[in-house]
Amino acid sequence: ASFGGIGLHDKGVIIDCNQGLSDLTGYSYEELIGFNGLQLIPPEHRKFVMDKIVSGYDQPYDIECLRKDGTRFALEVHGKSIPYMGKMIRVTEFRDVTERKEAEEKIREQNTRLLDIANDLKRKNDQLEEFAQIVSHNLRAPIGNILSLISFYEETDKGEEREEYFGLLKASSHAVNNTFHELVEVLKIRQNINIERQTLSFEATLDKIKKMFAAKINESQAVIKSEFQVISINYPNIYLESIFLNLLSNSLKYRKKNVTPLIIFKTYQEEGDIILELSDNGLGIDLDKYGHQVFKLNKTFHLHAEARGIGLFITKNQVEAMGGEIKVFSKTNEGVTFVINFNKNAHS
């Protein structure tokens, strides 16, 4: 490190300095004497330094310094006001802290990376715990039911009862099979983070999904609008189609009776992230009551013959697998708004 002791009188003019200041700034001793010391500071920092001088600030602080050749470097400044020939001047020590600043920046970058890794591990651990709970919750009961039915089946000799138990066994087996395939689908999503991405049009994706629901759209006379400020995204096609499908399906499924469904898809940018928003005028969800269950497996909030409680669960897993985030805003009988930030956690 290089050091320089300089005196600044009240007009900021250097009246003396050592060789260290010359080494730091590239100016000769002769050039520095009579030189306005504030010229060694970039213009945008001069007021900050002058405020320190005027206030008599006597603690070390860091600032950028200008060399004679115009290059900048990090400087630690430690000044004190002292009396000199009947007036107050500043005696200031300068220290080049470029290496320290670079080391601090590396530490900050490493800390940021470690924090990102820690957050990612926590997210994955939370997903693992959630998946374990899902497996336990969704398979334990039907498997226990199957074992009980087998026991009942074996204990009776009556053909009519055996036939009834056998029918119940088949139904329980189908339920287990369906749950198993749903869980396998979720595992595929969580493991398939390297799935191929491509540039996809939001409008084209919506048009494709609307065709799949043509009958329901015609039947309900649903009005579907799109306001895509962001027209495309680099994303896995199968996931984007699935997201649109599940969101549109939900809005059509949980519409109000005798009210024309209005469903609006929007995209826009927020702090550099791509946002997809869907809003409708349907039945809505009581989030105070069900908010913690909205994206859980096999959770439904309205009586509907087709309700399975799998669509939003799949959507959440697809969005999060790609580093995104999904939120829901709703009130009972006031419709629902889903907001997907495709990039929320992708930067890490």
N, C-alpha and C positions, 0 to 999 in steps of 0.2 A: 504494500500500500504506500501511496505517496501522501505527504502532508504539506500544508502551506499555511503559514501564519500571515495574515494581512491585516492592515488597519484601514478602516473606512471612516472618513469623517462625515459630517452630517449631509454632505452633498453626494456621498457615495463614491468619492474619488479615492483610489488606492494611494496611500502615502508611503507604504513600505510593504515588502513581502520577502519570502525566502525562495530558494531555488526550487523547493517542492511545488510551489504554485506554478512556476514556469514549466516544470515537468508535466504537471497535470493538464495545463491549458494549451501548451504549445507556444505561448507568448514568451518573449525574452523579458528579463528583469526590467530593462529600459522601457519596453513597450507597456509593461504593466503599471509602472509608476505614473500617476496622473490619469490612469485609465478608469472609466466609470465601471465599477465592479458589477453593476447590474447587467452590463452587456455580456457578462459571462453566463447569464441565466437566459433560457429561452423566453421570448416575449410573454407567452401564456402563463409563466410562473413568476414574473417579476413583481406583480402586486402582492402575491403571497409572501415573497421574500422581504419586500419593503415593509409589509405589515409586521413581520418578525423583528426587523431592525428598529422600526419606530417604537414598538411596544417594549423593546429591551429584552426580548425573549432569550433565555440563556440555556435552553435544553437542546440536545442534538436533534436534528431532523434531516430527512432525506429529500433531495431535490435533483432535477436534471441539470447538468452543466454543459455549456457549449465550449468546444475547443476552437482554436484559431481557424482550423480547417472546416469548421461547421459541423463536425460530428458531435454526437451527444454521448454522455456517459452518466452513470449514477454517482451521486455525490452525497456524502454525509457532511452536514454543516453544523458546527458548534461555535456559536458566537457569544461574546460578552461585551457589554458596554463598560468602558473605562475612561477616567478623566485624562486628558492629554493637552497640555499647554492651554489650560483654561477652557477647554471644550470637551464634550463627550464623543469618543470615537468607538468603533467596534473592532475588537481583536477576534479574529475568526480562524478556527482550524478547519481545514478541508481534508476529507478522506475519500479516496476512490473506493466505492463499495460495489463495483460492477460484478465482481465474482460472488459477493454475498447475495446480491439481487438475483443473479442467475441461479444460485443454489436455492434461494427461497422460491423462485418460480418453478424449479424442478420439483421441489417438495410439494408446492401447491398442486402441480399437475399430477404427481403421484397420489396425493391425498384425494384428488378428484376421481382418479381412476379407481383407487381403493374403495371410495364411497360408492361409485357406480357398481363395482363388483359386489360390494356388500349388499346394496339394494337389489341387485339381480339375484344374488343367492337367497336373500330373504323372500323375494317374489317367488322364486322357484320352490323354496321350502314351504311357503304358504300354499302354493299350488299342490305340492306333494301331500301336505296335510289334508287339504280340501279333498284331493282325489281319494285318499285313504278313507276319509269320512264318507265320501260318496259310495265307494265300494262297499264299506261296512253297512251303511244305511240301506242301500238299494238292493243288496244281494242277501244280506243276513235274513231279513224277514221272509222273502219268498222261498229261500232254501229251507229255512226252518219250517215253513208251511208245507213244503214238499215232503220233508221227513215225517211230519205229523200225519199227512195224508197217506203216506206209504204205510205207516203204523196202523192207521184206521183200516186201510184196505186189507192188511194182513190179518187183522183181528176179527173181521166179519166174514161169515160164510154166506150171507145173503147176496144173491146176484144183483138185486136192485140197488143195494147200498154200494156194492163194489163198482157198479156201473157209474153211480153218482161220484164216487171218490176218484174213479179213473178220469172222468170228465174234468173234475177240479184239478187233478194232477196235470192234465194236458194244458189247461189254462195257466196254471202256475209255471209250468215249464216254458210256455211261450213268453210269459212275462219276464222270466229270468233270461231267456234267450235275447229278447229285445233290449233289456237293460245291459246285458253283456256287450251287444253290438254297439250300443250307444257309448259305453265306456271305452270300447276299442277305438271308436271314432275320435273321442276326446284325446286318447293317448296318441293317436296318429297326428292330430293337430299339434300337440305339445312337443312331439319329437321331430316334426317335419319343419324345423325352422329354416332349413336351406331350400325350401320349395322354390321353384322357378318363378321369378317375377317378370312381368311384362307391362308395357305401357297400355293402360286400359282407359277407355272413354266412360265417364260416369253416365252420360246420356245413353250411350249404346247399351250399357249394362242394365240400366233401368228399363229401356225398351224391351230387352230380351226377357226380363223378369215379368214385365206387364203382360206379355204374350202368354206366359205360363198361367197367369191368373185372369185371363180374358173373360172367362165365364163368370167368375165372382165379381169382377169389376163391372161387367154389364148388368148383372143381377142387382147389385147394390147401387148402380149409377154413380159409383165413386168418382170424384174429381181428383186426379193426380197431377200435381204441378211439380216442375223442377226449376230450380234457380242455381245453376252450377257456375259459380264464379271461377272455380278451379275446374277445368274441363277434363283433366286426366290425372292418372296416378300410376306409379310403378308399383305393382302389387300382384300377388298370385290371383289368377283369374278365378279359380275355383272358390277362393275365399271371398273375393269381392261379390261374386254372384250369390254366394250363400248368405252374406250379410244383407244384401238388398232383398233377397228372397224372404229371409226370416223377419226383417223389419216390415216389409209390405204385407206379408202374411198376417202378422200381428195386428196391423192397423185394420185390415179387412175383416179379420176374425172378431175383433173386439170393438166393432162399430156400434153406435147407438141406434136403437130402433126408430124408424120413421124420421131419421136425420140423414141427409146426403153426406156420405163420408168425404171429408176434405183431407188429402194427404199431401204433404209438401216435403220434397227432398231438396236440400241445399248443400252446397260446398263453398268453402271460403278458406282463406289463410289467416292464421292467428299466430303472431310471433314466429313466422316461418313454418309453422306446422299446418298440415292439411286437415281440415275439419269436415266431416260429413254430419249433417243434421237432418233428422226426420221428425216431423211433427204432424199430429192428426187431431181430429175433434171427436175422438171416440170416448169410450167409457172411462179411460184414465185408470190410475192405480193409486190406492191409498198408501203413499210411501211411509207415512208415520207407522202404519201397521205392517206393511209388507216390504218396505224398502230394502231390508237386509236379505230378502229372499228372491228379489227380482231375477237375478242371474243364476240362481241355484237350479240344480237338476230336478225335474219332475215337480216344480212348483208352479201352480196356476192360481189365478186370482179372480177368475170369473167362471161361471158355469158355462161350459161350451163343449159340445160333443167331440170336437177335434182337438181340444186342449190337451197337450202332452207335457208341457213344461220342459221341452228340450231345445227349442229354437234359440231362445236368448242365451241359454247356457252355452250352446255351440258357438254362437256369435261372439260372446265374451272371450271364449278360449281362442278363437281364430284371431280376433283383434289383438289380444295380449301376446299371442305367439309371435306376432309380427312387430312387437314393440309398441303397440298402441294402448289406448284406454277408452272405455265406454262408460258413459254416465246416463242416468235417466232423471227427468224432471216431470212431475205429474201431480195432479190432484184428481180426486174422484169426480167423474162426470165432466172434467175439463180437458180431456185429451191427454196425450203423452208426447214428450219430446225426448228422443234419444240423440246424444251427442257423442260422436266418435272422433277422437284425436288419433289419427293414424301414426303420428310420429312421437307421441308423448314420451315413451321410454326407449325409442329407437336410437337416440343420440349416444347412449352409453355403449 
